[in-house]
């Protein structure tokens, strides 16, 4: 796991760290400073990978153990509090950045023709995307998937 992490393969290293955590927990039990540190480390991996909800879950779990062992004034418990606050800031930044990117790309996306009417629906037919950037193409699939999941229907393209 450490080698993968050092090579920048954060998401790929998480299952290995999770497995090591399970082995340590089995050996030491849950109420142990070593386990709290291992859980905190896994939370950090999720945080770095941008999986903020999973990171929060792990940080809270580590905080609960540390609070039970050391109390609320201990440096390790306070570290959990500080990292949880930073996580919320990072989550807000990522959400804002994603929203701005989608908004910017939507304004550059060509319209589709559905039943002869022009719409602002992202297009799926690559012929209609000629002249668009590769980044727009990648984002279109993501935007389209989430839009159709919400609406429950998919337009037919001419």
N, C-alpha and C positions, 0 to 999 in steps of 0.2 A: 503494500500500500504506500509506503513512504517513497519508494522509487517512482511509482506512478504519479504521486503528488508532486515530487520534485521535477518531473517531466511535464507538469502542467495538465496531467490527465485527472483532473479533480473528480469529475463525475464517475469515472471508471474506478477510482480508488475508494469510493464510499462503501461499496459492498464488502470490500476487504476489511476496512476499519470497523464496519458493523459486525462482521464475523469475529474479529478480535475482541470487540466489546462483549459479545455474547460469551466467548470463552472466559474472559476475565470475570464477568459477572457470575458465571457458574463457579469459578474458583474462589472468589472473594465475597460474594454476596453483594447486594445492591447498596447497602449503607456503608460505603467505603470511599475514602478520598481518592483512591486510584480509579475507582469506577466513575466517580463524579468527573474527574479529569478526562477520562476516556470519552464519556458522554459529551462533555464540553467540546472536545476535539472533533467529534463527529458533527456536532452542531456547527462548528467553524467550517467544516467541509461543505455542509449544505449551504451555509451562508455565502461562502466563496462561489459556490456553483449557482447562486441565485435562487435557490429553493428556500425561500424565506419562511414559509410556514413550517417546514420540517426543521429548519434551523431553530426557530423559536421553540418548538416542542422540545428539542434536545437541550437548549439553553435553560429552559424552565425546569426540566428534569434534573439537570446538573445543579441548578440553584436550590431546588428543593432538598436535595441530598446534602449539599454544603450548608444550607441553613440549619438542617437538622443536626449536623455534626458540629458546626462551628458557631452558629448564631448569625444574626444579620449584620454584625459589625466586622466580621472577619473579611480580610482582603479578598479571598476567593469568592465569597458570597457577593461582595461589592463588585467584583469583576464581572460576575454574571449580570448584575443589574446594569452596569455600564455597557456591556456588549448587547444586551437586549434593547437598550435605548438606541445604540448605533444601528442595530438591525432594523428598527422601525424607520429610522432616517433613510437607510439604504433602500428599503422597500418602497418608500415614498418617492425617492429619486428615480428608481427603476420604473415605477408605474408612470411617473410624469414623463420620463424620457421615451417610454414606449408609446404613450399617448401622443406625444408631439411627433414622433416618427410616423405613426400611422396617419395622423392628420395631414402631415406634409406629403406623404406618398399618395394619400387619397386624392389630393388636389392635382396630382400629376398623372393619375390613372385614367386611361381612356374609358369612355362609356361603352356599355354593351347595348345591343339592340335586341329587345325582347318583343316579339310580335310586331315588329316594325316601329316600335317606340324606343327612343333613346332613354337610357336610365343612367344613374350613377353607380349601378351595380358593378363591382369588379368583374372583369372579363376572364374567361377561362380559355377561350379559343386563342391560341398563340398567334394566329394570323392577325388578330385584332390588336396584338401587343407590339407589333413592329414599331421600332423607335423607342420603346420603353427600356429602362435600364434593367440589368439582371437583378438588382436589389428590389426593384418594383415587382418583378416576376415572383421572387421568393416570398415577399410579403403578401402578395395577392392571395396565394393559397391559404395562408394563415387567416387573413381577414375574411376571406370567403367562407372558410370552414366555420369560424365562430359565428358569422352572420347567419348562416343557414341553420346552425344548431339552435340558435335563438328563435328564428322564425319558423323552423320546421318545414320549410319548402325551398325548392331550388328552381330558379327560373330556367326556361328552355331558351337556348341560344339559336338564332337563325343561321 
